Amino acid sequence: MEDKYYDEVVRIRMERAEELLVDAEELLQRDSYKSANNRAYYAMEKAVNALLIDKHVETRTHNGAMKMFNVEYVRIENAYFTEEDYRLIVKAEQIRNISDYDDFYVASKDEAKQQVENARKLIVKIKKYLVQKNVSDNMDI
């Protein structure tokens, strides 16, 4: 496929990541902490998948996307993205899972606030990376 195709998919996935982040922020404001955790994680996951498609990498699972992010951007490039970035995403996935599937889990405001902030930081970092690489020069940072 042509690079134009991949550039367009990057743009679409980053737009969706931003939409999910807005959803997470709104849910946090409405004290819907479990749902905010869910949307914050998916905002991160969508942004990570935007990065991966830039390298023409497609995954079938969330876990696969996180592992490929670690391989392609933390281990191989080892410059811009850090082990801490990877750990934030892994932790967000764990919190999302428990928020979604544990009936007795009580999500706190502080936890949800942190997850939304982590998603915001990661999305901004990914956007800056993509702009620096000239993948997309029409992203607002």
N, C-alpha and C positions, 0 to 999 in steps of 0.2 A: 504494500500500500504506500501511497505517497505521504511525504512528511506533512503536507497540508492536513491530511486526515488526522494524523496523530496530534498535531497542534490544535485542531478543533476539538478533539476529545479531551485534551488537557484543559482547554478553556471551559468546556461544558462541565467537566468534573469539578473544577475550581469554583465555578458559579454555584454548583450544587452544594459544595462544602460550605460556602458562605451562607447559603439558605439554611442549611442545617444548623450552623452556628447561631444564626438569628433565632431559629426555633428554640435552641437550647437556652439562649439568653431570656427569651420570653417566658419559657417554662420556669426558669429560675425565679423570675420576677413574680410568677404566680404561685410560688412555693411548691411546685411540682418537681421535687428533687430527683426522683427515680427517672422520670421522663427527661429531665434536663441531662442527667448522666447518659442516657441513651443517645440523645441527639448530639451531645458533645463528642461522644466516641465516634458516631457515624460521620460527623464533620471531619474528624481526623482521618478516618478510614478513606473517605472520598478524596481528600487532599493527597493522601499517600498513593492512592490509585492513579491520581493525575500525574504524579511523579513517575510512577512505574510505566505508564503508557508512553511517557516521553522517551523511555528506553525500549519501547515496543514490548514491554513485559505485561502479560495478562495473567491474572491468577483466578482461581475458582473459589477460593475461600478467604474469609477475613484473616485467618491464621496464616495462610499462604502469602497474602499481601504484606502482612507484618514481617514475616520471615524474609521476603524478597526485598523489602525496604532495608532491613538490617544488612542483608548481603550486598545489595547494589549501592546503597548510599552511605551506610555507616562503615562497613568493612572494606569495600573496594575503593570508594572515593575517599573516605576517611579524612575529609577536610571540612566540609560545611555542616553536615549532620553528625550528631554525636550519639554515643551510647545512651546518654541521658534522654535524648529525643526518642530513641527506641523504647526505653523503659517507660516513658510517659504514655506512649501508645499502648504498650502491653498492660500497664496498670489501668488505663482507661477501659480497655476491653474487659478486664477482670471486674471492674466496678459496674460496667454495663451489664455483664452477664448476671451478676448477683442482683442488680437492680431489677432486671427483667424477669428473672426466674425464681428468686427466693421470696416466697410469700411473706416471710417473717422479717425480711431485711428492712431496716429503717434507714433511709438515706438522710444524711444531715445537710443542712444549708451550707455549711462550710465545705463539705466534700463536693457538693454540686457546684458551688462557686469555684472551687479549685479546678474541677474538671472543665468547666466552661472557659476559665482563664487559660488552662493548658491547651485547649483546642484553639483558642484565639492566637496564642503565641505560635503554635505549630503552623497554623494556616498562614500567618504573616511570614514566617520563616520560609515556608515552601514557596509562597508567592515571590518573595525577594529572590530566592534561588532561581526560579523560572524566569524572572525578568532579567537577572544577571546573565543567564544562559541564552537570552534572547528567544526563549521559547514563546513567550507571550509578552508583548510590550503594551498591551492594552488592559492590563490588570491594575486596578486601583489598590494601592498598598496603604 
